[in-house]
Amino acid sequence: KQELARNFTMLNNLAISTSVLSFFVLADTYGKYGLAYGGPVSVIWGWVICSAFSLVVAFCLAELLSAYPTSGGIYYWSWVLAPVRHRTAICWMAGWLNLLGQVAFTAGLEYSLAEAIAGVVFLQTGGPSGSGLRLSKTALFGIMALMLLVHSILNSLTSAITAFTNMVSFFWHVIATLALCTVILLTARPLNSAQYVLTTWASDMGEHGTSPGYTFLMGLLMSQWTIMGYDASIHVVEETIDGENAGSLALVGSVCACSGLGFVLLLSLTFAMPSMYNILNQDNATGGHGAILQLLWDVFKKRYGNGYGALGLSYIPLIGLFFCANASLCANARMAYAFSRDGAMPGARIWRRLTQRSRLPVKACWLMALLALLLGLPCVYNDLFFATVSAGSVVALSLSYGIPICLRIFHDKHSFLPGPFNLGRAGRTLAVVACSWILLTSLVFTLPTSYPVTPGSANYTAALIMAVLAVAAVLFYAPGFGGKVWFTGPAPNLD
């Protein structure tokens, strides 16, 4: 039964997914996880590696999406492909990993947006001269709450407005990014050499006490957190015309667009970068409010004697982050709606309701915004918790992607009926590669980021993932009221 309004074209679907994959989240992570863990080599080659393997994962998900074009996506495929005896438990765990991973991802994006706003405010009020306004932690949380409010309203109006805002976002990511790259390359003097950009290894940047190989793996978080969330194409597929074709093409296309444009941006930034050490200095001109913001300031200051030319350009990543967080909440709401439609969430009867006029999951949208706000609260007051949420969202989402892909490897090939987007004989080989990459990154991002390990530098990502799995397990296995008693998987919904 068609419940959601099917108004999106393939381009609309592509725009939503590309917006979620916004490379403007590099505004802070370019320095914090890229330059700090190996310098240019980690930034450039880490991006290339993550892009290549993310594309493999995207191809595997696109094949499943074409065969089963439903908003539930990840957990629905897990139920279809899993052994009958265990399908409800596997479906349940995949769904909760995906749902809570998306909540963490949205919280991280909203926090990054609030930080970007704080950086622009600092510059606009004369930060480099020493009189800049530094927003308090409470003010930062207030901005985050305000942004979530705005995004919730935008996603609660009509599907036409959702489509329009994401189309604007798509063209902003393409045109504004190319304009930004052009300006900084024309302004920077002198440019760094290709040898510097492609081969410089700065192992002393963060003094992490780890080997070069280990440091490089830690630096992958910059790229993998950016190229994450492409399941947005899946969650809006029931609103997409010709979803079994358009959804799959949009999913793969969004990863290609993000990887390509992101690579151009990273090359431009690294070629133009005057000093990587200054970017990581918390007492720099921009007050440590973002690596790209400081880089732009340094470029203009070196060329013209002051960095105020960076003020105008600073709005490009800021607006991109605004659109990114907005699209993430859009996809998050659809997942919550689909999961509630099958009765897998507490209060499912409330969250599955659509508004009569717009046919949008408004209640689910506001619930996800509230959960993101609650998860974002400790991020504001503790940088270590933000790092945990960032890595945790990558691990949770990656594991949720890996469950149906892994099941596809062992599923009877004669009972799997592929859709129009079909990988053919390469399907299982690519699935093995995708699962191997997911296992590697999931392990890497739960390891300590520096040695010796102290309570202030420990990686609590594994604890966060275990907490998510524990919540899902309790909700499923609890005697009397757990999902094991009443949950039978995706519910039939026929016209």
N, C-alpha and C positions, 0 to 999 in steps of 0.2 A: 504494500500500500504506500502510495506516494504521500508523505506527510509534509516534508520540507518543500518549500517552493523551488522548483528547478529552473532557476533564472540565470545561473552562471554559465558563461562560455568557457572554452578551454583557456582563453587569455585571462579571464577573471580568475580561474583556478590557479594558473601559472603566477599571476600577480600576487595572490594571497601567499602561496608557498615561497615565492622569491622574497616577499617582504619579511616572512618569518626567518628566512636564511640571511638576513641583512648582515653584510660584512662591516657595517658601521659599529657593530659591537666591538670591533677592534680598537675603538676609540681609547679604551683603557687596557685591554688585554694585549695589545701590540707591545706594550712595554712590560706589563706585569707578568705575562706568561711567555712572550716571544723573546724579546731582547734579553730579559732577565735570565732566561734558560738557554744560553748559547749564542745570542746575537743574531746577525743576519742569516747565518746558515740555518738556524732553527726556525726563523721566521719564513724564509722563502721555501726551503726544501721540506719543512714540516707541512706547509700549506699544500705543496704539490702531492705529497704522500697521502695526506688526509683527503684531498680532493679525489684522487684516483680510487681509493678504497671506498669512499662515501658514494661514488658513482656506481660501484659494483653493488653496494647495498641497495641503492636506489633502483637499479635494474631488477633486482630480486623482488623488491616490494612492488614495483610497477607491474610485474607479471601477476602477482597475487591480486593486486587491485583490479586488473583487467578481468580476472576470473571471478572475483567476488567484490563488485563495486558497492560497498556499504560504508556508512559513516563510522561504524564500529571498527572496521578495518582490522587492526592488529589482533584484538581479542576474538573477533568473529572468525578470522582465518585460523587462529589457534584451535578453536573449537572444531572447525571443519576438518582440519588436517590431523588432529591428535587421535591417538587410539581411543576407541569408544569408552573404555573403562576409566580413563583418566582425563577425558576431554573437559569436563566441567571444572576440575581443579586447575588445569593448565590454562584454560580460557580465563578463569577468574584471576589468576596471578598475572597473566599477560596484561589484562585490562587495568588492574590496579597499578602495575609498574608504569604503564603508558600514561594513565591519568595523573598520578602523582608526579611523575617525571615532567609532564607538561606544566603542572602547577609550579614546580620548582623552576622550570625554564622561564615561565612568565614572570615569576618573582624576580629572578636574576636580571631579566631584561628591564623591568620597571625600575629596579635599583640602579642599573647602569644609566638609564635615562635620567633619573634624578641626579646622579653624579655629574652627568654631562651638563645639565642645567646649572648645577652649582658651579661648575667650571666657567661657564659663560658669564654668570653673574659676577664671579670673582674678577674676570677680565674687564667686564663692562664698567665695574665700579673702581677701576684703577688698581687692580691687584699687584701688577709688577712694580708700582711706585710705593707699595707698602700700605696703601690705604684701602685695599680691596676688601669687600665684604665676604667673610667666610661664613657660610651658612652652618648653623648648628646641626647636630644630629637630629634634633626634634624637627627643625625646619626641613631637613632632608626627607624625613619620614612623611611630613606633611605634603611635600611635593609629590612623593611617590603615591600617597593616597589620592591626591588630586588627579594625577595622571590616570590612575586606575578608574577613578570616577568618570573622567572624560571618555576613556576607552570603553567602559561599560555602556555609557549612553550611546556612543557611536555604533556599537554592536547591537543595540536594542531598538533601533529605529526601523529601517527597512533593508531588505536585501539589496535594493538598488544603491543605497548609501554605502553599504558594505562593499559592493562591487566598485563603486566610484572611488572611495578612499584608497582602496588597494590598487586600482589602476594608476591613480596619482602617485602612489608609493612606488609602483613598478618603474614608471618613467623617471621618477626622482632618482631612484637607485642607478638607472642607466645614465641619464643625461647629466645629473649633478655630479656623479662620481667621475665621469670622463672630464667634466669641466674642472673639478678639483685637481685631478691628476695633471691636467694641462697647465693650470696656474702654478702649481708648486714646482713643476719641472722647469717652467720658464722663469720662475722667480729665483730658484736656488742657484747660488754661485759660490764655489764650483760644485758640480755634481760629483758624487762618488763614482769610482770606477766600477766596471762590471765585475772585476776580480774581487773588489771589496764587498759588493752586494751578494755575490754568489758563493764566496769561499771564506769569508771572515768568521772565525769562531772565537767568541768572547766568553771563555769559560769562567772568567773572574767577575762577571757582571753581578751575580747575586750572591757569590760566596756560599754556595749551598752544601759544600762538602761532599759532592757526589761525583762519580766518574762521568766522562764526556758522554758515553752512550746513555747512561741513566738520565743525565741532564737533558739530552735531546728528546728522550721519551716524555719527560715532564713538560717540555715546551710544546708538545703536540696539543695540549689542552687549548692553547690559543686558537688553533685552527679547527679542532674538532667541536669546540663549543660554538663556533661560528657556523660551521656546516652541520647543523643539527636542527631538527624540527621539520624536516621535509615531509613528515606524515601529515602536514596540514592539507596537502592535496587529497589525502585519503579521507579526512574528516569532512570535507565539503563536497565529496563526490556525488552524494545524493542530491545536491543542489546544482550539479553540473550537467549540462546537456550532453548526451552521448558519453556518459561517464566512463564506460568501460574502455573507451579509446582516449578521450580527452584527459581524464584523470591521470592515466599512466604517462601520457606524453608530457603533461604539466609537471608531474613529479620528477621525471628525469630531466626535463628542461630547466626546472628551478635549480637543481644541483649544478647543472652545466653553467647556468647564468651566474650563480653565486661563485663558483670556482673560478670562472674566467675573469669576471670583473674584479673579484677579490684579489686575484693574482696581479692584475694590472695596478690596483691600488697599492698593494704591498710593495711591488717593484718601484712605483713612483715615490712612495714614502721613504724607502730605504736608499734609493738613489739621491734623494734630496736631503736626507738627514745630516745636519751639521755635527751633532754629537749625541751618541747613544747614552753616554754617561749622564749628560744633563737631563735627558728624558726621565731617567729613573731616580733623579735626585728629588726628594720630597720637598726640598726648600727652593725649588726652581721658580721661574717667573710666574707660572700658572698655579703654583701652590700644590703641585702633585695631583691636579685634578683630571689628568688624562694624558696619555702618551702622545696621541695625535695632536691634541691641542698645543702641547708644549713644542712638538716638532714644527708645527706651523708658525708658532711664535719665533722659534730660533731661525727659521728660514727667512722670515721677513726682517728680523733684527740684523742678521748678518748682511742682508742686501741693502737695507735702507737705514740702519742705525737704530731702529725701534721695531717692535713686533706688532704694532697695532693693526697692521694690514691683515693679521690673522683673525681679527674679530668677525669680519664678514664671512670668511670661509668656515668659521667654527659652527655656523648654523647648518651647514650641509650634513655633517654626521648627526647633529642634534635632531633635525627633522627626520632623518632616516631612522634613528632609534625610536622616535615617536610612532612612526608607521609600523615599525617592526613589532613593538610591544602590542600595538593595536591588533595586528594580524594574528599574533600568538594567542591573544585572548579569544579571538574569533574561533580559531581551531580548537582551543581548549574547551570552549562552550559546546561545540558540536560533539566532541568526544564524551563529555559529561552527559549530554542529552542521549546519545546512543547507548551508553552504558546504563543509564537510568531506564531507558525504554525497555531494556531486557531485565530490569528489576535488580541490578547488581549493586546499587548504591542505597545507603540509608536515605529514606525520604524520597525514593524513586518516583512516587506518584506526583510529587511537586516538581522535581527537576525535569521530568519528561514532557511537561506541558509546553505547548507552543502557543504563542499569542494568536488570536483568531484572525486578526487583520494581516499581519506581516508574515505569519508562519515561521517565527524565529524562536529559538530556545532562550528566551530572555532570562527566565529564572535560573537556568543552568549557567548562563553567562555571569550573573551577579554572584552566584555561589563561588564560581572559580575565581572571580576577582577578589572576593573576601578571603578565600584560602591563600591566594597569592600575597595579599596584604599581610596576613598573619605570618606567613613564612618569610616575608621581606623584612618584618620588624627587627628580628635579631641580626639580619644582614647589615642594617643601617648602623647598629651599635657595635658590631664586631666584624672586622674584615675577614677574620678566619672563618666565620660562619658563611660569609658570602662565597669564599673559595670553596667551601664544602658544598654549598647549594649549587654552584656552577658545575663542579665536577660530578655531583650527585645527579643532576638533571641529565648530563651526558650519559652516565652509566645506566640510569633507569630507563631512559628512552632507547638507548642502544640495546639493552637486554630485551626490552619489549619487542624491538624490531627482530632480534635474533631468534626469538621463540618460534614464530611461524616459518621463518626462513629455514631453521634447523629441521622443523617438522616436514617441510617440503622435501628435504634431502631423502628422508626415510619413508615418505609416503608412497603408496603404490602408484606407479606411473600410469597404470591403466585406469585408475579411478579419479585421477586429477584431470579435470577438463579445463584447459587453458582458455583464456579469452583472446581477443584480437591481438593484444600485445603479448607475444609468446617468445621466450628465449630459446625454445627448441632444445636440442641436445646440450647446449651450453648452460642450461638452467641449473643443473645440479652442481656442475663445476663452479659456477659463479657463487652458488649458495654456500659451498664449502669455503671459498675465499672470504665471502662476507662474514660468515660465522667466526672464522679464524681472526679476522680483524676486530670484530666486536668483542671477542674474548680477550684479545691482547689489550685493547684500549680500556676495557672494563677493569682489567687487572692493574694496568699502569696508573690509572687515575685514582686508585685506592691506596697507592703506595705513598710513603712519606716524601715530601717535596724537598726536604733538607735533612742533613745529619750534623751533629747528633740530634735525635728526636727529643723534643721537649713538649710539655703540654701546650705551649703557645705556638709551636710549629708543626704539631702532629696533623695528620690527614684524617679527618673524621668522616670521610665519604663512605667508607665501608660501614660505619655505624649508622649513617643515614639510610643506606640501602637496606641494611638489616632491619631497621625500624620500619621501613616501608613494607618489606616482606612480612614482618611480624604483624603489622596491622592487617594486611591482607589475609594472613593465615588465621588470625583470631576471628576476623569477620566471617571466614569460611568454615572453620572447624569448631567454633564455639557451640557447646551442647545446647540443644533446644532451639536456638534462634540463628545459628550459623548458616551460611549459604549452602553448605553441604546438605542441609535438610530440605531446602526448597528451591535452590537454584538449579535449573536444568539446562542452562546455556541460552543462547539467543532465542528469543520467543518468536514464534510465527506471527506475522503481521500481514494478513492477506486482505485484498480488496473484497 
